[in-house]
Amino acid sequence: MLKKIFFCLLIALFLGQQAAHSRPRIRETDPLTIEEIEILTEQLNSPEVGVRRNALEWLAYNYEVAPPLIPQIAALLGDTTFAPSMTSGFGNGFGGTIGGYASLTLGNIGYQAIPALAEVIQTGTTTAKLNAISSLRRIYDSDVVAPLLLALNDSEEKVRASAASTLKASGQSEYNIEPFINAMQNSSPFVREVAMYLIGHTYIRKGDTEGQRLRAVAVLEALKDRDDKVSKQALTNLLSASINGGWPKYQRQSEALAQLLKHADPKIRRKAAYSLAAYGDARAESTLTLDLKSKDKDTRLDAIHGFARLKSLAPTVTLIDMLAQYDDFNTRRALAYTLAEIGDQRAVEPLFKVIRNEQGGPIPFIREAIEKITGQSIYNHPLWKASLVKKETLTTATP
């Protein structure tokens, strides 16, 4: 009886009676009856825009019972009729059109709507395709990848761009990269460029060695792509491999990075050296040593951090000299961290010389570096005790 009363209120809403908007918003969970499906189908096909909008609003809210009506909702994705909602917060962010409301509703329904959305992407109008892609953006399921990759081949630039944007957003999730690797065989450079971006950015578990290997191989192959944008994206992936996500060392990957140490672009040489250092490859040392002397602060910082990864004793003297030469916070902190990672005892005394802040206390990152190198608290170190005696002597001598 209560359900019949609720459904009568729904029909009243469909007919545009304002009083129906005050009804309690209780989410329906019981499956729709055949009669209810028929009534909702009639409302979705109504010539009255308000009726279509209200039916979609109800279905978007009660998405759990909406799957039987997916085909009817999908048919409205191309409807450009403007129909601003009278219910606060519903659908107006989707353009205030019937197609926008249909997109919101299918996105709420979730994975069960993917086949219908894929069909719209293949056969629908441009508007319908764009709304279908908007729906897929709201669905967190790996099955959204296939229809979105299909949309990358669309004749309309707007559709391709929307699909690329959605794929790039979803690519941050833990998806299987094989569809993206397969897409690298596509004849369209745009498709290959987006696929290469996704290959570099899709999360892969560290334990998935086969997935990591497939990614490394795909990136290395794409370096030779005939399209400049694709090869540049592959280069970006390669240079960030050791930084973003920590790809495991792969021999061909290291060789490719070593070749980039001779690249004409100094930024590429710098990033290649940094990436090689992350793999503990000594071939990065000469480039990093030169970069320590650069006039550019960012280049120097990258080189300093590169040696922290390489853990080579060779640059210790240069790094110690820089400790006295540069007094800015970022450089000093980077030097302290790197000297601590290298662990050379020669750095202890120079670090003590710059340990005090303006108030006379120890600078935390300098203290941590000394303690990591020495394996003891600075307060137990003779140099700290000596500095206290010196400070007291100076204080006493002051008139």
C-alpha angles and dihedrals in degrees: 000000000000090000092053090050090050092049091049087055088050091053089049088054091050090053090057099252105157094210090069090069090071093063118120111268098233112164114236116230103164113096115260117258121236089254092053092048090052092050092048091047089053090050093048089053094044118128087224109093093205091056092051091047094049092048090052091047092054092046092047089054094042094041093147091071096036103084095094087062097049095112092050092048093046089053088064096056091097095048107118096183110134113233115158112207121248089207112086114248098009120129102317089112086063092064097277092263130126089244090053092051090049089052092052091048095051090046089054092049089057133190094005088067095055097092092051091047091050090054091051090052088055100043110013133101120268091262092048091050093050091050090047090053089050088055092050090052088063095049116087101204131113090232090075089074098074098055091042092052087050090054090056087073095053118129091231116082092210091057093047092048093048092049091048092050092049093047092050090052093047092043091075087073127083100273132154106264095206094094089054092048090050089050089061087076091061116117092226114091089206091058091048092049093052091043090052091050089052092046088057097043106037111106115245123186114249089234092057096090094166092054090048091050093049090051093050092049092048092051093049092049091049091056085076095048114137091229115080095215092053094049091047091053089049089051090051090051092049094049093048095042097098093039104045112047098349101252110208118255113274119183098227089048091055091048091052091050091049090055089053090061085079095050118131093232110081092206091058091047089051095050092045091054091048092050092047090050089056088060091049092247111159091208087081093064101084094050093045091050091054091047091055087069095049120125089221112092096209091052091051092048092051090051092049092050090044091060089050087061094041093048092205121161092212098088097044095105092047092048091049090052090050089053089066094037099053123046101173116120100242095048094045092048092048091048092049092049093048095046088051091051091049090048098207111163090214088075095061100081095044089049091052089054091063100033100103124086125210091278091052096252125121119276104239099228092046090049092049091050093052092046092050092051097043100033092226141086114276089230089067094047118105092227092058091048090047091052090053091052090048091049092050091048091052091048092051092048093053109102 
